Amino acid sequence: MDTPLNTVAVIGLGTMGTGIAEVLARAGREVIGIDISEAAGAQAVSAIESSTARAVRRAQLTEDERRDALARIRTFTDLQAAADADLVIEVAPESYEIKQQLIRELDAVVRPETIIATGTNALSVTRLAAESARPERVLGLHFFNPAPAMKLVEVVSSVLTAPAAVASVTDLAYALGKEPVAVGDRPGFVADGLLFGYLNQAAAMYEAKYASREDIDAAMRLGCGLPMGPLALLDLIGVDTARTVLDAMYSESHDRLHAPAPILKQLSEAGLTGRKSGRGFYSYEQPGSSTVVRDALTPPQDGRQNGGRTIRSVGVAGSGTMASGIAEVFAKAGYDVVLAARSEEKAEKAKSRIGKSLSRSVDKGRMTAETAAKTLDRITPAGTYDAFADVDLALEAVAEDLEIKQQLFAAFDKVCKPGAILATTTSSLPVVACARATSRPGDVIGMHFFNPAPAMKLVEVVRTVLTDDDVHATVRQVCATIKKHPVDCGDRAGFIVNALLFPYLNNAVKMVQEHYATLDDIDAAMKLGGGYPMGPFELLDVVGLDVSLAIEKVLHREFRDPGLAPAPLLEHLVAAGCLGRKTGRGFREYARR
């Protein structure tokens, strides 16, 4: 197994197998493509020809390099063609029966030292290796789709795998320009182990009619910076594939978060498997197309609602980063803003912070000095909430403490004029509890901005069972005016974003707690394999471990699901005062400022 892996057989020439073959050929390896279908082999070669031609047009490859790469690919329909391979990578369908049969047949074909790699992302590598007469040379090699573009490769060892085999395949991954992550054998490994639980929860959220598919996907793209929303991603992966992966994960974990949402079964059995069938959560132009077309569930194109109330002036309560950011957003949109804090000094300080933010925008050429000055002039600092007497919208951005917020809403109720809309920016507390602190609960709504408010486009609009229709319509219209994207949510813990984000973060902590993978490998896996802007531990340290723990406790208390219980490791770090970047230490250590 110390022999360089120069000749590689790829078994199964679907989308993934074709992509892997291209990666290998472009990296100078001889590629033996094998598929029981001769047409699949021809289609794979054609796809690689098109892909490499695009690479030449984009100056990623020279014409000579393209010609040489294509010359290194040969396709066959007989498994015997793998006899000369140093490495075999199988990407056959996700079925124990098919893969086990394939491994048994390869035993009779390949040389004793040949490494056999399974491309499974859902099945047990150990169970597959046990089918071989030489299980020490069987391991997992999990590429991500599309293989030519995605940098992550998970190298999966079973308890039977020889370290030399792992070393050889890891060296190959580096030679292919990939970032290998070493993981143990459990369904989903690192990236899919975290990803599919999140996707499953999104499917369940949609099935429960909590939010529309468009709002769920927009919330995760705009609120978390993800390249795709979860339901669109399920359609890309394949609804049936997701169900298979989740079934395998649940059979091992017995965690309800991994129990496939019933809608995945319903769609799969109806043949609505996503892009490949032309319809899944969304409808597509044709099977295999990425172009979404309108269907019965698509919101009307004139979906803008006319606001029922006139909003000219806005009161923002609070003096922290979120309050000053929201005040800046409204002032930029032309609203007169009263920025009230517990003292005049705090309010002036918050206005000064806005001034610095506007100056940075001027320095970066995003606005003129004149516009910045006019924006700042629209903000009036105040040391008392009595200044909210004439505002049309009063919005609080104070500490995430229900008692404090209820006291504030009681104050709004006394001070604000009849017909004023009263809004909370809470990310985890019940909006209706704020509403009940007033004599006008129909005027109360949630407007959950994301930090930093001037940059983040998303606002979760949280309607309670008591919120009036015209209040909801007005707030959606206000969001459009301030150039934010509103998504509608019911009044339950976590709304959309936090309800999907924090169980994923909690599961990442559990992986480290169980010594399954390292912080660095998990962060790398999610950035490289999932396109996440930050790994889960980078994000936890930025958000604050105390904030994260509080949100996870709220989710666990609301949904009573054992799988949502905060990981003990997170609780221990918070108890030790390791709260993330703000204290200089969380999951990682940071230089003190």
Secondary structure, 3 states (H helix, E strand, C coil): CCCCCCEEEEECCCHHHHHHHHHHHHCCCEEEEECCCHHHHHHHHHHHHHHHHHHHHCCCCCHHHHHHHHHCEEEECCHHHHHHCCEEEECCCCCHHHHHHHHHHHHCCCCCCCEEEECCCCCCHHHHHCCCCCHHHEEEEEECCCCCCCCEEEEEECCCCCHHHHHHHHHHHHHCCCEEEEEECCCCCCHHHHHHHHHHHHHHHHHCCCCCHHHHHHHHHHHHCCCCCHHHHHHHHCHHHHHHHHHHHHHHHCCHHHCCCHHHHHHHHCCCCEHHHCECCCEECCCCCCCEECCCCCCCCCCCCCCCCCCCEEEEECCCHHHHHHHHHHHHCCCEEEEECCCHHHHHHHHHHHHHHHHHHHHCCCCCHHHHHHHHHCEEEECCHHHHCCCCEEEECCCCCHHHHHHHHHHHHHHCCCCCEEEECCCCCCHHHHHCCCCCHHHEEEEEECCCCCCCCEEEEEECCCCCHHHHHHHHHHHHHCCCEEEEEECCCCCCHHHHHHHHHHHHHHHHHCCCCCHHHHHHHHHHHHCCCCCHHHHHHHHCHHHHHHHHHHHHHHHCCHHHCCCHHHHHHHHCCCCEHHHCECCCECCCC
